């Protein structure tokens, strides 16, 4: 099962953020951790404790990217467009000489604003991938 110490290791090893940029006791770490524990459906742990841990760690990392200190995460937020508003997914585009349309699945049509925000970073996408495997109980259909 996930633990705060495991999340700190995730920050250091998976996210590549060192202790100089983000201290272990930074309030953003505990806030992201707590929000993730509240958000991730605990029923995933009944199916797979490993997937539950990964869901918690990845969602906490996504929260940390969104809400963590500017010094540690500002450049990443800018690069990924984290602070850019996204009202939905693009289903078609065209100009004078070309046109493209992509089928938008029902799962993407029903995304909440929080889901759209999580799609902007790799950790949020991985969390959504895990959550979506278990159906619309998690807010995804």
KEPA-944780 format. One record per residue: residue in three letters; x, y, z of N, C-alpha, C, O in turn. Coordinates in pm, 1 decimal. Atoms other than C-alpha are relative to their C-alpha. Example, Ala and Ser with C-alpha at 12.3 -4.5 7.8 and 13.67 -1.06 7.14 Angstrom:
<sites>
ala, 89.0, -119.0, 0.0, 1230.0, -450.0, 780.0, 90.0, 120.0, 0.0, 193.6, 118.1, 66.5 .
ser, -82.0, -119.0, -6.0, 1367.0, -106.0, 714.0, -77.0, 109.0, 73.0, -26.1, 219.8, 89.9 .
</sites>
This chain:
<sites>
unk, 84.3, -118.3, 0.0, 0.0, 0.0, 0.0, 88.8, 124.7, 0.0, 199.9, 122.6, 53.1 .
unk, -82.3, -120.4, 11.2, 121.9, 352.3, -70.4, 24.6, 67.0, 135.1, -59.2, 63.4, 225.2 .
unk, -37.6, -73.2, -120.9, 301.2, 553.3, 196.2, 63.3, 131.6, -42.2, 112.9, 143.6, -154.2 .
unk, -60.3, -129.1, 29.2, 423.4, 912.9, 213.8, 147.8, -15.5, -34.6, 197.2, 50.0, -126.4 .
unk, -142.4, 22.8, 28.7, 784.1, 788.6, 223.0, 18.1, -54.3, -142.3, 113.8, -18.4, -211.1 .
unk, -4.9, 52.1, 136.2, 716.2, 596.9, -98.6, -24.9, 109.4, -102.6, 36.1, 109.9, -209.5 .
unk, 25.6, -111.6, 90.9, 575.9, 910.9, -259.8, 123.2, 90.1, -10.3, 156.0, 138.5, -118.6 .
unk, -122.2, -81.2, 3.4, 888.6, 1104.3, -161.8, 105.1, -67.5, -87.3, 175.1, -0.1, -162.8 .
unk, -90.8, 72.2, 90.4, 1096.5, 831.4, -330.0, -43.7, 14.2, -145.6, 40.3, 26.4, -234.7 .
unk, 54.8, -18.8, 134.3, 868.5, 862.9, -634.0, 40.3, 138.3, -53.3, 79.7, 152.1, -169.1 .
unk, -39.9, -136.0, 38.9, 938.1, 1238.1, -640.6, 146.8, 3.1, -39.1, 183.6, 62.2, -140.7 .
unk, -145.1, -2.5, 23.6, 1313.6, 1180.1, -622.6, 39.1, -84.9, -121.5, 115.3, -39.6, -206.9 .
unk, -45.6, 95.3, 102.5, 1347.1, 878.6, -854.1, -76.3, 8.4, -131.7, -14.9, 7.2, -238.3 .
unk, 80.8, 0.0, 121.5, 1059.2, 895.3, -1101.9, -13.9, 139.9, -58.7, 2.1, 159.4, -179.2 .
unk, 15.8, -137.2, 47.9, 999.7, 1269.8, -1122.5, 134.6, 69.6, -19.7, 144.1, 166.0, -95.6 .
unk, -132.6, -59.0, 14.0, 1370.8, 1349.8, -1088.0, 18.0, 133.3, 69.0, 99.9, 214.8, 26.6 .
unk, -9.1, -125.4, -74.9, 1322.0, 1631.7, -837.7, 85.4, -25.1, 124.1, 52.2, -110.7, 206.0 .
unk, -88.0, 23.2, -114.7, 1605.0, 1657.6, -584.9, -44.6, 80.7, 121.8, -128.7, 169.9, 111.2 .
unk, 38.4, -61.6, -127.0, 1578.7, 1767.7, -222.0, 35.2, 147.8, 5.7, -26.2, 222.1, 82.3 .
unk, -32.9, -142.7, 3.2, 1743.8, 2102.9, -298.5, -112.7, 80.8, -63.2, -138.2, 194.0, -22.2 .
unk, 108.9, -69.1, 68.6, 1455.0, 2196.2, -529.0, -132.1, -11.6, 76.9, -215.6, 78.7, 71.4 .
unk, 124.3, 24.6, -73.2, 1180.3, 2048.8, -307.5, 31.4, -84.4, 123.0, 65.5, -202.1, 111.8 .
unk, -29.3, 70.6, -125.6, 1229.3, 1954.8, 56.9, -106.5, -105.2, 29.3, -222.1, -91.2, -10.7 .
unk, 93.8, 106.5, -36.9, 1069.7, 1638.5, 192.9, -118.8, 52.6, 79.8, -229.8, 0.7, 68.2 .
unk, 105.9, -52.6, -86.8, 868.5, 1846.7, 440.5, -70.5, 122.6, -59.7, -140.6, 194.2, 11.8 .
unk, 69.7, -111.2, 65.3, 746.0, 2104.9, 186.6, -150.6, -24.0, 9.3, -195.8, -135.8, -15.2 .
unk, 145.6, 17.7, -12.1, 371.7, 2164.7, 242.5, -65.8, -52.3, -128.2, -168.1, -120.4, -120.9 .
unk, 57.9, 48.2, 126.2, 304.2, 2094.5, -127.6, 6.9, -151.5, -11.0, -79.9, -213.4, -72.7 .
unk, -13.7, 146.2, 3.1, 427.5, 1736.5, -82.3, -113.1, -64.3, 79.6, -180.5, -154.6, 30.2 .
unk, 104.7, 60.1, -83.2, 189.1, 1658.4, 203.2, -139.7, 32.3, -53.3, -229.8, -51.1, -43.8 .
unk, 130.0, -34.8, 57.5, -99.7, 1845.1, 36.7, -32.0, -88.9, -120.1, -141.9, -143.5, -129.9 .
unk, 20.4, 85.1, 117.9, -57.0, 1657.0, -291.5, -27.4, -143.7, 40.4, -114.6, -209.9, -15.8 .
unk, 16.7, 136.0, -50.7, -26.0, 1330.1, -102.8, -140.5, -19.1, 58.2, -208.9, -116.0, 25.3 .
unk, 131.7, 11.0, -64.6, -340.4, 1391.6, 105.6, -113.2, 6.8, -102.2, -209.0, -70.2, -94.7 .
unk, 103.5, -11.2, 103.2, -545.8, 1501.8, -194.9, -10.6, -128.4, -81.6, -120.4, -172.9, -114.8 .
unk, -0.5, 123.2, 79.1, -442.7, 1192.2, -387.2, -64.2, -115.5, 76.3, -142.0, -192.2, 19.5 .
unk, 60.6, 106.7, -80.6, -535.2, 957.7, -102.6, -151.8, 14.7, 6.0, -224.7, -84.5, 3.5 .
unk, 144.1, -24.9, -4.5, -878.5, 1122.6, -84.0, -66.3, -25.6, -135.1, -183.0, -64.5, -140.1 .
unk, 55.6, 2.8, 134.9, -928.2, 1115.6, -462.2, -6.6, -140.5, -58.5, -108.1, -178.6, -116.8 .
unk, -8.5, 131.3, 65.1, -818.2, 766.0, -570.6, -95.2, -98.1, 68.7, -96.1, -110.3, 191.2 .
unk, 96.6, 96.1, -53.1, -1088.6, 503.3, -528.7, 72.2, -118.8, 64.0, 151.7, -186.5, -1.1 .
unk, -67.2, 106.5, -74.9, -977.2, 254.1, -264.2, -36.6, -140.3, -47.8, 31.4, -237.2, -14.2 .
unk, 38.9, 131.4, 51.2, -1159.0, -28.5, -440.8, 104.8, -55.6, -96.0, 112.3, -176.8, -116.2 .
unk, -107.2, 47.3, 87.9, -865.6, -43.0, -684.5, 95.3, -89.2, 79.2, 149.1, -186.0, 25.4 .
unk, -91.0, 78.6, -84.7, -658.4, -178.5, -393.4, -50.0, -143.1, 17.5, 30.4, -234.5, 36.1 .
unk, 54.9, 135.7, -11.9, -894.7, -477.9, -369.7, 34.2, -83.2, -122.9, 47.1, -205.3, -114.4 .
unk, -33.2, 68.9, 124.4, -813.0, -564.4, -729.8, 150.2, -17.7, -11.9, 199.1, -126.3, -43.1 .
unk, -145.5, 4.3, 11.9, -443.8, -476.7, -727.9, 62.9, 107.8, 88.3, 53.9, 226.4, 56.5 .
unk, -69.6, -98.2, -83.7, -248.1, -310.2, -446.0, 109.9, 74.6, -76.7, 136.7, 191.4, -48.3 .
unk, -104.9, -64.9, 79.5, 29.6, -236.9, -698.1, -59.8, 111.9, -85.1, -5.7, 222.5, -88.4 .
unk, 63.7, -103.8, 81.5, -204.6, -48.5, -933.4, -54.7, 112.6, 86.9, -48.3, 229.1, 47.6 .
unk, 48.1, -103.3, -91.4, -360.8, 134.8, -638.4, 115.1, 91.5, 41.4, 100.6, 213.7, 40.2 .
unk, -116.2, -80.3, -38.3, -15.9, 248.2, -522.3, 43.6, 89.6, -115.2, 71.3, 207.9, -95.3 .
unk, -40.4, -79.9, 115.6, 74.2, 361.7, -872.8, -101.2, 111.3, -29.0, -62.5, 222.1, -66.2 .
unk, 102.5, -102.7, 20.3, -257.3, 546.9, -905.5, 18.3, 114.0, 99.9, 12.4, 231.1, 62.6 .
unk, -19.1, -102.6, -103.2, -197.5, 729.2, -575.2, 125.5, 81.7, -27.7, 120.6, 204.6, -24.4 .
unk, -125.6, -71.6, 23.4, 165.3, 816.8, -653.4, -8.0, 88.8, -123.6, 38.6, 202.7, -120.9 .
unk, 7.2, -78.3, 122.7, 91.4, 933.0, -1007.9, -96.1, 117.3, 12.6, -66.7, 225.9, -37.4 .
unk, 92.0, -112.1, -18.4, -209.8, 1143.4, -912.0, 62.4, 104.4, 93.2, 49.0, 224.4, 69.3 .
unk, -68.4, -94.5, -89.4, -11.8, 1297.8, -624.6, 106.8, 78.0, -76.4, 123.6, 197.9, -54.4 .
unk, -101.9, -67.7, 82.1, 268.2, 1376.9, -871.7, -66.0, 102.8, -92.2, -12.3, 211.8, -111.4 .
unk, 72.2, -94.3, 85.2, 15.5, 1540.5, -1105.4, -43.0, 122.1, 81.5, -27.6, 235.7, 36.6 .
unk, 36.6, -112.1, -87.9, -117.6, 1751.3, -817.1, 122.6, 84.8, 33.1, 115.2, 207.6, 34.2 .
unk, -122.5, -71.2, -34.8, 239.0, 1842.0, -722.5, 46.1, 87.1, -116.8, 87.9, 201.0, -96.1 .
unk, -34.5, -81.7, 116.7, 312.4, 1958.7, -1077.6, -90.3, 122.0, -11.3, -44.6, 230.3, -47.9 .
unk, 95.8, -109.0, 10.6, -0.5, 2172.4, -1068.5, 12.3, 102.0, 112.4, -1.2, 222.1, 88.9 .
unk, 7.7, -87.8, -116.6, 29.5, 2315.2, -717.4, 131.7, 19.4, 73.6, 137.9, 96.0, 169.7 .
unk, -129.1, -9.0, -68.0, 396.1, 2275.1, -619.7, 66.9, 134.5, -19.7, 21.1, 216.6, -99.2 .
unk, -69.7, -128.8, 5.8, 641.3, 2560.6, -572.4, 46.7, 35.4, -141.5, 90.4, -50.5, -218.1 .
unk, -40.2, -50.3, 132.5, 717.4, 2773.4, -877.8, 146.1, -29.9, -28.7, 182.1, -61.3, -142.1 .
unk, -143.5, 23.5, 18.3, 1090.7, 2729.5, -823.4, 25.7, -141.3, -52.3, 109.5, -161.1, -140.2 .
unk, -20.8, 139.6, 39.0, 1065.6, 2351.5, -860.7, -75.6, -39.1, -126.4, -25.9, -118.7, -206.0 .
unk, 86.9, 50.5, 106.6, 783.3, 2317.2, -1113.0, -42.9, 103.0, -104.9, -110.7, 67.6, -201.3 .
unk, 38.5, -104.4, 95.6, 740.1, 2650.3, -1296.3, 38.9, -30.5, -143.4, -45.5, -22.1, -232.6 .
unk, -39.3, 29.1, 138.6, 945.5, 2555.1, -1603.5, -76.0, -119.1, -60.9, -108.8, -118.0, -179.5 .
unk, 74.5, 116.6, 50.3, 767.5, 2218.1, -1633.6, -143.9, 39.3, -30.6, -199.8, -1.3, -132.4 .
unk, 137.7, -46.4, 24.5, 425.8, 2383.7, -1599.3, -8.0, 79.3, -130.8, -101.8, 63.2, -208.9 .
unk, -0.6, -79.5, 123.3, 516.9, 2627.1, -1875.4, 17.3, -89.2, -122.7, -53.6, -72.8, -222.0 .
unk, -26.7, 89.6, 112.7, 654.2, 2354.7, -2104.3, -122.2, -84.9, -35.8, -152.7, -103.6, -153.7 .
unk, 115.3, 87.3, 22.9, 346.7, 2131.1, -2061.2, -131.1, 76.5, -21.5, -233.0, 16.7, -55.9 .
unk, 122.5, -78.6, 13.8, 96.0, 2418.0, -2076.3, -99.8, -28.2, 109.9, -220.8, -21.3, 88.3 .
unk, 86.6, 37.3, -112.9, -40.2, 2320.9, -1736.3, -99.4, 111.7, 34.9, -214.0, 84.0, 70.1 .
unk, 86.2, -111.3, -38.9, -182.2, 2669.1, -1672.1, -84.5, 53.7, -114.6, -154.9, 153.3, -98.0 .
unk, 83.2, -41.1, 113.1, -343.8, 2699.9, -2014.9, -137.9, -63.3, 13.1, -149.7, -182.3, 42.2 .
unk, 136.8, 51.6, -9.5, -721.7, 2664.3, -2013.5, -28.9, -94.2, -115.7, 4.7, -64.9, -230.5 .
unk, 41.9, 96.0, 101.4, -854.7, 2361.1, -2200.2, -146.4, -33.9, 25.4, -180.7, -92.1, 128.4 .
unk, 143.6, 23.3, -18.1, -1229.4, 2340.3, -2250.2, -44.3, -137.9, -45.5, -155.9, -180.0, -15.1 .
unk, 35.0, 132.3, 49.6, -1223.5, 1999.5, -2417.1, 106.1, -49.5, -95.1, 211.4, 12.5, -109.9 .
unk, -94.4, 55.7, 96.7, -1050.9, 1781.6, -2673.9, -41.6, 42.6, -140.2, -159.7, 65.2, -166.4 .
unk, 26.5, -41.8, 137.7, -1022.2, 1876.7, -3041.0, -44.3, -121.8, -81.0, 22.3, -225.3, -80.0 .
unk, 47.6, 110.9, 82.2, -1226.4, 1657.0, -3273.9, 22.3, 24.8, -148.8, 19.7, -70.4, -226.8 .
unk, -22.7, -28.6, 141.7, -1159.6, 1835.1, -3606.4, 78.2, 129.4, -14.1, 67.7, 219.4, 69.2 .
unk, -71.6, -124.2, 32.4, -931.3, 2096.8, -3759.7, 14.3, 9.3, -150.4, 16.3, -92.0, -220.3 .
unk, -17.6, -17.0, 144.5, -889.6, 2246.1, -4104.0, 53.0, 138.8, -29.4, 42.9, 230.0, 52.7 .
unk, -35.8, -130.8, 53.0, -744.2, 2529.9, -4305.6, -42.1, 1.9, -146.3, -124.7, -79.4, -187.8 .
unk, 45.0, -14.5, 138.8, -776.6, 2636.5, -4668.1, 23.3, -124.0, -86.1, -53.7, -152.1, -178.0 .
unk, -33.2, 111.9, 88.8, -613.1, 2326.6, -4812.6, -5.2, -137.7, 64.7, -1.4, -238.0, -6.5 .
unk, 1.7, 131.0, -66.3, -628.1, 2049.8, -4553.3, -109.5, -6.2, 105.5, -158.6, 95.9, 153.5 .
unk, 99.7, 21.2, -104.1, -873.2, 1901.6, -4309.9, 24.6, -135.8, 64.0, 55.9, -232.7, -5.1 .
unk, -14.5, 125.8, -72.4, -848.0, 1633.0, -4043.0, -107.9, -9.5, 106.5, -144.4, 89.8, 169.5 .
unk, 96.9, 25.5, -105.8, -1102.6, 1478.0, -3812.0, 40.2, -128.3, 70.2, 77.6, -226.6, 6.1 .
unk, -27.3, 120.5, -77.7, -1043.0, 1231.1, -3533.0, -124.4, -35.2, 78.4, -195.8, 51.9, 128.2 .
unk, 111.4, 47.7, -80.3, -1303.0, 1020.5, -3364.5, 31.8, 22.5, 147.7, 139.5, -14.3, 194.5 .
unk, -18.1, -23.3, -143.0, -1344.6, 1125.3, -3002.3, -83.5, -103.1, 74.7, -206.2, -104.7, 64.0 .
unk, 70.9, 106.5, -71.2, -1431.6, 829.8, -2780.7, -91.2, 57.6, 107.8, -73.6, 171.4, 151.2 .
unk, 91.4, -43.5, -105.7, -1711.1, 851.2, -2524.9, 75.5, 31.9, 129.4, 36.4, 121.6, 204.1 .
unk, -78.6, -25.7, -120.9, -1449.1, 835.3, -2248.8, 54.9, 142.3, -1.2, 56.5, 208.8, 102.3 .
unk, -52.5, -136.7, 8.2, -1297.2, 1160.9, -2373.0, -111.3, 104.0, -2.6, -92.8, 215.6, 45.8 .
unk, 111.6, -94.1, 4.5, -1634.8, 1323.5, -2435.9, -52.1, 33.4, 139.4, -106.3, 141.7, 161.6 .
unk, 57.3, -17.3, -133.1, -1728.2, 1282.7, -2071.3, 101.0, 43.7, 106.1, 74.1, 29.8, 225.4 .
unk, -101.2, -40.5, -96.7, -1411.7, 1419.0, -1909.1, -43.5, 124.0, 77.0, -102.6, 216.5, 21.2 .
unk, 25.8, -117.7, -83.2, -1450.6, 1660.5, -1620.2, 113.8, 99.7, -18.5, 213.1, 67.9, -84.0 .
unk, -109.5, -97.4, 5.9, -1239.9, 1976.1, -1588.8, 124.3, -54.3, 68.8, 235.9, -31.3, 22.4 .
unk, -114.5, 59.5, -70.3, -1019.4, 1791.0, -1340.1, 68.3, -103.9, -88.6, 191.2, -109.3, -94.1 .
unk, -56.9, 100.2, 91.0, -972.9, 1504.3, -1589.0, 77.7, 66.9, -112.6, 187.0, 22.4, -147.7 .
unk, -68.9, -72.0, 107.6, -881.8, 1749.8, -1866.0, 132.0, 56.9, 50.0, 231.4, 56.0, -22.6 .
unk, -124.0, -52.7, -56.9, -624.1, 1908.4, -1636.7, 101.5, -112.5, 18.8, 220.3, -93.9, -7.9 .
unk, -90.8, 113.0, -22.4, -477.5, 1566.7, -1549.8, 58.2, -53.0, -131.1, 166.9, -110.7, -131.2 .
unk, -51.7, 44.1, 129.9, -437.8, 1488.1, -1921.1, 121.7, 79.8, -45.5, 191.8, 38.0, -137.7 .
unk, -108.7, -87.6, 44.1, -181.7, 1768.6, -1947.8, 138.3, -46.6, 43.7, 238.5, 3.2, -7.5 .
unk, -132.2, 45.5, -44.2, 96.3, 1583.3, -1767.7, 5.0, -153.0, 0.9, -99.0, -218.2, 10.1 .
unk, -11.5, 146.4, 11.1, 232.1, 1226.8, -1787.2, -49.3, -74.8, 123.7, -99.0, -186.8, 112.3 .
unk, 44.0, 67.5, -122.5, 151.9, 1144.4, -1424.7, -152.9, -1.6, 9.3, -211.7, -102.1, 49.4 .
unk, 146.2, -3.8, 3.4, -210.3, 1255.9, -1455.2, -57.1, -96.4, -102.2, -158.7, -161.3, -77.7 .
unk, 46.9, 94.3, 103.1, -247.9, 1056.0, -1776.2, 11.9, -143.7, 47.6, -76.7, -225.0, 21.6 .
unk, -16.4, 137.3, -49.3, -112.3, 743.1, -1610.5, -105.2, -30.4, 105.8, -161.7, -139.7, 107.5 .
unk, 106.4, 19.7, -98.5, -350.9, 789.7, -1317.1, -133.1, -26.1, -71.4, -204.0, -120.7, -37.0 .
unk, 125.8, 17.9, 71.7, -644.5, 829.2, -1559.8, -6.7, -134.5, -70.7, -112.9, -196.4, -77.6 .
unk, -3.8, 130.6, 66.8, -533.5, 518.7, -1750.0, -34.4, -111.5, 97.9, -109.0, -203.3, 63.7 .
unk, 31.3, 101.1, -101.4, -545.6, 313.2, -1429.8, -146.3, 10.2, 40.4, -217.3, -90.4, 42.7 .
unk, 137.4, -19.1, -46.8, -875.0, 463.7, -1310.5, -101.9, -42.5, -105.3, -204.8, -101.3, -72.0 .
unk, 95.1, 30.7, 106.8, -1044.1, 419.6, -1647.7, -17.3, -149.9, -20.5, -122.1, -193.9, -67.9 .
unk, 10.7, 144.6, 15.3, -972.2, 47.3, -1649.0, -109.2, -60.3, 87.6, -154.9, -172.0, 63.3 .
unk, 97.6, 53.5, -93.4, -1220.2, 8.4, -1365.8, -137.5, 61.5, -15.2, -221.8, 46.7, 73.2 .
unk, 135.0, -40.7, 35.7, -1517.1, 180.0, -1528.4, -41.0, 137.0, 47.9, 38.9, 214.0, 101.2 .
unk, 52.6, -133.4, -24.9, -1739.6, 478.5, -1476.5, -20.4, 31.9, 147.6, -58.6, 143.9, 181.3 .
unk, 7.6, -25.4, -142.6, -1743.1, 440.8, -1098.9, 99.0, 107.8, 41.5, 78.5, 176.7, 141.4 .
unk, -107.5, -94.3, -30.4, -1428.9, 657.3, -1104.2, -21.8, 132.8, -70.8, 68.4, 216.5, -72.2 .
unk, 26.3, -123.4, 69.4, -1593.5, 935.1, -1302.8, 33.0, -4.5, -147.5, 16.7, 95.3, -217.7 .
unk, -32.4, 14.2, 141.4, -1482.0, 802.5, -1639.8, -88.9, -106.6, -61.7, -113.1, -210.5, -0.4 .
unk, 82.3, 100.7, 66.9, -1701.4, 619.9, -1888.0, 59.9, -37.5, -133.0, 4.5, -121.3, -204.2 .
</sites>
